[in-house]
Amino acid sequence: MQEPVPPTPPTPPTPPTPPVPTVTVQGGRITVEGAAGSPTAVYEALKARGRELANQLEGLQDRRGELAQRLQQQEGAPLDDADRAGLRSQLADVDQRIASVNKQIASTDEAIAQAAGIPGAIQPERPPVRNGPPDEVFIIPIVFTIFVLFPLAIAWARRLWKKPVALPAPIPPELLDRMSRIEQAVESVAVEVERIGEGQRFVTKLFAEGPRPLELPK
């Protein structure tokens, strides 16, 4: 049983083409036909129209891609000739609308280029308003640090480097002689103590061995 094919949505009608303002230059005099307002208003209106046409062109191109994909998928499917012809008709209609929008975009771009040549049409952009503190708030501390604090830090460091190191006071010669005599006396006492120790050890050894019998000469 053949599945029913969903009905193809109708293609929306092509919007009417609005008149494009024309810019005429004759004898150094510039006139704008088909638009009312100041040169700046005309220039901005043309730019807005160009953006809108670009959006329409993008939508038509997406629509054409969808129709082409559906037609390609249903080429081998059991589809009625009427449905296939309807898809092709919609695709052709979208192609015509794309061509029409491209022409409108071209004419609008030309009108924008002509309107840009009118004195006063393009206003210079105003600088953005800053709500924060002024630049001086950041510049003054930086300048103060570079020209005041930095030299002071260098001078203080140089002063530390050049500060003389305190040398130990020299020892008087009298004190050196006295220390030498004390050292000699200590050495003499050490020698005497060693001699006394040797004598004590010898006496202790004699008492430990006990008395020896005396032998009479024969």
C-alpha positions as CSV (number, residue, x, y, z in Angstrom):
1,M,0.0,0.0,0.0
2,Q,1.4,3.3,-1.0
3,E,1.9,5.8,1.8
4,P,0.1,9.1,1.3
5,V,2.4,12.0,0.4
6,P,2.1,15.0,2.7
7,P,0.8,18.1,0.9
8,T,3.4,20.5,-0.2
9,P,3.2,23.9,1.6
10,P,2.4,26.7,-0.8
11,T,5.2,29.1,-1.6
12,P,4.6,32.6,0.0
13,P,4.0,35.3,-2.6
14,T,6.9,37.5,-3.7
15,P,6.8,40.8,-1.8
16,P,6.4,43.9,-3.9
17,T,9.6,45.6,-4.8
18,P,9.8,48.9,-2.9
19,P,11.1,51.9,-4.9
20,V,14.8,52.4,-4.5
21,P,15.9,56.0,-3.9
22,T,18.0,57.3,-6.8
23,V,20.8,59.8,-6.4
24,T,21.4,62.2,-9.3
25,V,24.4,64.5,-9.8
26,Q,24.0,67.3,-12.3
27,G,26.2,70.3,-12.5
28,G,27.7,69.7,-9.1
29,R,24.2,69.5,-7.5
30,I,23.1,66.3,-5.8
31,T,19.4,65.4,-5.6
32,V,17.7,62.4,-4.1
33,E,14.5,61.1,-5.7
34,G,12.2,58.5,-4.1
35,A,13.1,59.3,-0.5
36,A,12.4,62.0,2.0
37,G,14.5,63.2,4.9
38,S,18.0,64.4,5.5
39,P,21.0,62.8,3.7
40,T,21.9,60.9,6.8
41,A,18.4,59.5,7.1
42,V,18.4,58.4,3.5
43,Y,21.8,56.8,3.9
44,E,20.8,54.9,7.0
45,A,17.5,53.9,5.4
46,L,19.4,52.5,2.4
47,K,21.7,50.5,4.6
48,A,18.7,49.1,6.6
49,R,17.1,48.1,3.3
50,G,20.3,46.3,2.2
51,R,20.4,44.4,5.5
52,E,16.8,43.3,5.1
53,L,17.3,42.2,1.5
54,A,20.3,40.2,2.7
55,N,18.2,38.4,5.3
56,Q,15.5,37.7,2.7
57,L,18.1,36.2,0.3
58,E,19.5,34.0,3.1
59,G,16.0,32.7,3.8
60,L,15.3,32.0,0.2
61,Q,18.5,30.1,-0.2
62,D,17.6,28.0,2.8
63,R,14.2,27.3,1.3
64,R,15.7,26.4,-2.1
65,G,18.1,23.9,-0.3
66,E,15.2,22.2,1.4
67,L,13.2,21.9,-1.8
68,A,16.2,20.6,-3.7
69,Q,16.9,18.0,-1.0
70,R,13.2,16.8,-1.0
71,L,13.2,16.5,-4.8
72,Q,16.5,14.6,-4.7
73,Q,15.2,12.2,-2.1
74,Q,11.9,11.5,-3.9
75,E,13.4,11.0,-7.4
76,G,13.5,7.2,-6.8
77,A,10.4,7.0,-4.6
78,P,6.9,6.1,-5.9
79,L,5.8,9.7,-6.2
80,D,3.1,11.0,-8.4
81,D,4.1,13.1,-11.4
82,A,1.9,15.9,-10.1
83,D,3.7,16.1,-6.7
84,R,7.1,16.0,-8.4
85,A,6.0,18.7,-10.8
86,G,4.8,20.8,-7.8
87,L,8.2,20.6,-6.1
88,R,9.9,21.6,-9.4
89,S,7.5,24.5,-9.8
90,Q,8.2,25.7,-6.3
91,L,11.9,25.4,-6.9
92,A,11.7,27.4,-10.0
93,D,9.6,30.1,-8.2
94,V,12.2,30.3,-5.4
95,D,14.9,30.7,-8.1
96,Q,13.0,33.6,-9.6
97,R,12.6,35.3,-6.2
98,I,16.3,34.8,-5.5
99,A,17.2,36.5,-8.8
100,S,14.8,39.3,-8.0
101,V,16.3,39.9,-4.6
102,N,19.8,39.8,-6.0
103,K,18.8,42.6,-8.5
104,Q,17.3,44.6,-5.6
105,I,20.5,44.2,-3.6
106,A,22.6,45.3,-6.5
107,S,20.5,48.5,-7.0
108,T,20.5,49.2,-3.3
109,D,24.3,48.9,-3.1
110,E,24.6,51.3,-5.9
111,A,22.2,53.7,-4.2
112,I,24.2,53.4,-0.9
113,A,27.4,54.2,-2.8
114,Q,25.8,57.3,-4.4
115,A,24.2,58.4,-1.1
116,A,27.5,58.2,0.7
117,G,28.8,60.9,-1.6
118,I,26.3,63.5,-0.4
119,P,27.8,65.9,2.1
120,G,26.6,65.2,5.6
121,A,25.3,61.7,4.8
122,I,27.9,59.9,6.8
123,Q,28.3,61.2,10.3
124,P,31.5,60.6,12.2
125,E,31.1,58.1,15.0
126,R,31.1,59.6,18.4
127,P,33.6,58.3,20.9
128,P,32.1,56.0,23.5
129,V,31.2,57.6,26.8
130,R,33.2,56.2,29.6
131,N,31.5,55.9,33.0
132,G,34.6,54.9,34.9
133,P,37.4,57.1,36.3
134,P,39.5,59.3,33.9
135,D,42.8,58.1,32.6
136,E,44.6,60.5,34.9
137,V,43.7,58.3,37.8
138,F,45.9,55.5,36.4
139,I,48.6,57.7,34.8
140,I,49.5,59.8,37.8
141,P,50.4,56.9,40.2
142,I,52.5,55.3,37.4
143,V,54.4,58.6,36.8
144,F,54.8,59.1,40.5
145,T,56.3,55.7,40.9
146,I,58.7,56.0,38.0
147,F,60.0,59.5,38.8
148,V,59.8,59.6,42.6
149,L,59.7,56.2,44.3
150,F,62.0,54.4,41.9
151,P,64.9,56.9,42.3
152,L,64.4,56.9,46.0
153,A,64.6,53.1,46.1
154,I,67.8,53.2,44.0
155,A,69.4,55.8,46.3
156,W,68.6,53.8,49.4
157,A,70.0,50.6,47.9
158,R,73.3,52.4,46.9
159,R,73.5,53.8,50.4
160,L,73.3,50.3,51.8
161,W,75.9,49.0,49.4
162,K,78.4,51.9,50.2
163,K,77.9,51.6,54.0
164,P,81.3,50.9,55.6
165,V,81.7,47.6,57.4
166,A,82.8,47.8,61.0
167,L,86.3,46.2,61.4
168,P,87.3,44.5,64.7
169,A,89.5,46.6,67.0
170,P,93.2,45.6,66.9
171,I,94.6,43.7,70.0
172,P,97.2,45.8,71.9
173,P,100.8,44.4,72.0
174,E,100.8,44.3,75.8
175,L,97.8,41.9,75.8
176,L,99.5,39.7,73.2
177,D,102.6,39.5,75.4
178,R,100.6,38.7,78.5
179,M,98.7,35.9,76.6
180,S,102.0,34.5,75.4
181,R,103.4,34.3,78.9
182,I,100.2,32.7,80.2
183,E,100.5,30.1,77.5
184,Q,104.1,29.3,78.4
185,A,103.2,29.1,82.1
186,V,100.3,26.7,81.3
187,E,102.7,24.5,79.2
188,S,105.2,24.4,82.1
189,V,102.5,23.4,84.6
190,A,101.4,20.7,82.2
191,V,105.0,19.3,82.0
192,E,105.4,19.3,85.9
193,V,102.0,17.6,86.3
194,E,103.1,15.0,83.8
195,R,106.3,14.4,85.8
196,I,104.5,14.1,89.1
197,G,102.1,11.6,87.5
198,E,105.0,9.5,86.3
199,G,106.5,9.6,89.8
200,Q,103.3,8.5,91.4
201,R,102.9,5.6,88.9
202,F,106.5,4.5,89.6
203,V,105.9,4.5,93.4
204,T,102.6,2.7,93.0
205,K,104.3,0.0,91.0
206,L,107.0,-0.5,93.6
207,F,104.4,-0.9,96.4
208,A,102.5,-3.3,94.2
209,E,105.5,-5.6,93.6
210,G,106.5,-5.8,97.3
211,P,109.9,-5.8,98.9
212,R,112.6,-7.9,97.2
213,P,115.1,-9.9,99.3
214,L,118.6,-8.5,99.3
215,E,121.2,-10.9,98.0
216,L,124.6,-10.8,99.8
217,P,127.6,-10.9,97.6
218,K,129.5,-14.1,97.7
